[in-house]
Amino acid sequence: MKLLQINTSLNKGSTGRIAEQIGLQAITTGIDSYIGYGRGCLNSKNKVIKIGGEKDVYRHIMQTRLMDNHGFSSISATKKFIQEIEAIQPDIIHLHNIHGYYLNIDILFKYLNKKKVPVVWTLHDCWPLTGHCAHFDFVNCHKWQTECNYCPNTKAYPKSLFFDRSKQNYYRKKELFTSKKEIVFITPSQWLADIVKQSFLKDYPVQVIPNGIDLSVFSPQQESEIRSKYKINAKNIILGVANVWSQRKGLDDFLKLSNLLSNEQCILLVGLKKEEQKKLPTNIIGIDKTENIKELAAFYSLADVFVNPTWVDNFPTTNIEALACGTPVVTYNTGGSPEAIDTNTGIVVEKGDIKGLYNAIINICKDGKALYSESCRKRAEKEFNMKDKFQKYIDLYHKININE
């Protein structure tokens, strides 16, 4: 069997690592694994196909910013990629994020319609369901249930500066994504599965497969050099991790939270740019983004509590990475984020409740991390073992390939 996955990145960021790990699991079962990606790639053990180049990405960004045409640029790059798909002749095509300034969805789906190859599509956000944005709940908009128009979220990813083509894009996506009958949709959270069932994709089968992580890497670590390296003297360390920090990821909430902390507590934020680090108060330590997952595991292990005040999310892998390292989680009641924890492994707080966030942190710190660590690790082992979760994809590939 030949498997082709398609994603914005490869072995980089949460979705890029997921694609890589699914591919590795496939290889161990004798499947020939290929991954096509748009931009951002670390070393991969799969057979890799680069889709387009820097100029293609730049043109796609311009089409998005100026014309709100996200997903409808990258024409030549996508046509060339189609030729490579033809040469491979995959038995299964597995889509992940097909947005991200690298792929023309019109060309891709018209090609998929000509082929009888079954498609698995893991939704990592809501972009396929809307006329514009990836996270409609940031502005509490539900037009996607009937018809996107007069979008209140055009300045959010993928940002459009001048035009609002949300209505046209909504119907273009609906026509394209419902034209291919042989699709099985996967969501990492029950929350997103419920959203899909309210969208124009409601007639398609949807399965929930939570994200999995490598438990051999994300595991409780011994005391590292992080304390001395970053001159951390506080008794309690509150950790936040993001690929890109923004208001929707909770950066503003961390700044507000810092005003409530005592001298015994400090916040450690991983993933901040240099210019962002310069603007932090003294009780927040900013650290560059890291793709070194062993270093990331050391940060999780050092922290007394992992805090995820994300305002919009599907099923953040940071939550389960923290659990695997024995660290309890405090998260906002956002999307599928609360699904990662239970009452023995963390606390859920309503969005924007800074005082509630602070109280949850204080309660965990008073109890002591040791009270939670064993339960956190056991939950990660039971619910989010990468090998168990990604084997479900392998089983699905075989099932739909036989049926086809």
Protein Blocks (a to p, Z undefined) as FASTA:
>chain_A
ZZddddfbehiajklmmmmmmmmmmmmnopacddddfbhpaddfbdcddehjfklmmmmm
mmmmmnopghiaoklmmmmmmmmmmmnopabdcdfdfehojacfklmmmmmmmpccdcdd
ddfbfklmmmkbmclmlnopaklmmogchifklmpccddfkbccklmmmmmmmmmmmmpm
bbcdddfbfklmmmmmmmmklmpccddddddddfklmccddddfklmmnopabfbdcddd
dfbdcfknommmmmmmmmmpcfkbccddehiafklmmmpcfkbccddddfbfklmmmmmm
mpmbdcdfbfbdfbdcklmmmmmnopacddddehjllmmpcfkloccddehilmlmmmmm
mmmmmnopklmmmmmmmmmmmmmgfklmmmmmmmmmmmmmmmZZ
